[in-house]
Amino acid sequence: MIQAGLSPIPFVINHNTHQLEYGTTIFTLETNLLG
């Protein structure tokens, strides 16, 4: 998982709160990867 390698903490925070605050780019990449 590239997201986990880049920033695991912001990824988890964004995934739980569903808010683009800390890892906006990470969230976008994760969404694109999941499709």
ZITAPE-V98367 format. One record per run of one state. SS is the DSSP state (a for helix, b for strand, c for the rest). FROM is the first residue (numbers start at 0). LEN is the number of residues. If there is no record, write none. Layout:
[[SS FROM LEN] [SS FROM LEN]]
//
This chain:
[[c 0 1] [a 1 16] [c 17 6] [a 23 11] [c 34 1]]
//
